[in-house]
Amino acid sequence: MQNFLNQFNQKNLVDELKTAATDTEALLNATAHTGGEKVAEVRAKVEDSLNSAKRKLENIQDETIAKTKVATQAADAYVRDNPWRSLGLAASLGVVIGLLIGRR
């Protein structure tokens, strides 16, 4: 369960960083015609940082996808090896959810 929460948090982080990267790119494009040597230097640093962050985000995303595939395969193998247990677990979960919904 903790692994799932970590993956969920990573996905949220990736989404937030992608939004920040998009906003940064928009800012860089908006200031593209602003003159000055200092501005050009800062723009170059920001572009380098942005490219580095994008590469790191892609690595995190690839790792998360790989971990999710492994977890899915493990769950599939468990269900195939223990079909009656899985059915019982699903039925129990359905009863609990039904009771919770019925309480409203």
C-alpha positions in Angstrom: 0.0 0.0 0.0 2.8 2.4 0.8 4.4 1.7 -2.6 1.1 2.7 -4.2 1.0 5.9 -2.2 4.6 6.7 -3.2 3.8 6.1 -6.8 0.7 8.3 -6.5 2.8 11.1 -4.9 5.4 10.7 -7.7 2.7 11.1 -10.3 1.4 14.2 -8.6 4.9 15.6 -8.4 5.5 14.8 -12.1 2.3 16.5 -13.1 3.1 19.6 -11.0 6.6 19.8 -12.5 5.3 19.4 -16.0 3.0 22.3 -15.4 5.9 24.4 -14.1 8.0 23.4 -17.1 5.3 24.5 -19.5 4.9 27.8 -17.7 8.6 28.3 -17.7 8.7 27.6 -21.4 5.9 30.1 -22.0 7.8 32.7 -20.0 11.0 32.1 -22.0 9.1 32.5 -25.2 7.5 35.7 -24.0 10.9 37.2 -23.1 12.7 35.9 -26.2 12.9 39.4 -27.8 14.0 41.1 -24.6 17.5 42.5 -25.1 20.5 42.6 -22.9 23.5 40.4 -22.2 22.4 39.6 -18.7 18.9 38.6 -19.8 20.4 36.2 -22.4 22.7 34.7 -19.8 19.8 34.1 -17.4 17.7 32.7 -20.2 20.4 30.2 -21.1 20.7 29.0 -17.5 17.0 28.6 -17.2 16.8 26.7 -20.4 19.6 24.3 -19.2 17.8 23.8 -15.9 14.5 23.2 -17.7 16.0 20.6 -20.0 17.7 18.9 -17.0 14.4 18.8 -15.1 12.6 17.4 -18.1 15.1 14.6 -18.4 14.7 13.8 -14.7 10.9 13.8 -15.0 11.1 11.4 -17.9 13.3 9.1 -15.9 10.8 9.2 -12.9 7.9 8.6 -15.3 9.7 5.6 -16.9 10.5 4.1 -13.4 6.9 4.6 -12.3 5.5 2.9 -15.4 8.0 0.0 -14.9 7.0 -0.4 -11.2 3.3 -0.3 -12.1 3.8 -3.0 -14.7 5.6 -5.2 -12.2 2.8 -4.7 -9.6 0.1 -5.4 -12.2 1.9 -8.6 -13.3 2.2 -9.7 -9.6 -1.5 -9.1 -9.0 -2.4 -11.0 -12.2 -0.3 -13.9 -11.2 -1.8 -14.0 -7.7 -5.3 -13.9 -9.1 -4.5 -16.7 -11.5 -2.9 -18.8 -8.8 -5.6 -18.2 -6.2 -8.9 -17.6 -8.1 -11.2 -18.6 -5.2 -9.4 -16.4 -2.7 -9.5 -13.5 -5.1 -13.2 -14.1 -5.7 -13.8 -14.2 -1.9 -11.8 -11.0 -1.4 -13.7 -9.2 -4.2 -17.1 -10.3 -2.7 -16.1 -9.2 0.8 -15.0 -5.9 -0.5 -18.2 -5.5 -2.4 -20.2 -6.3 0.8 -18.3 -3.7 2.8 -18.7 -1.0 0.1 -22.4 -1.9 -0.1 -22.8 -1.5 3.6 -21.0 1.8 3.6 -23.1 3.2 0.8 -26.3 1.9 2.5 -25.5 3.8 5.7 -26.0 7.1 3.9 
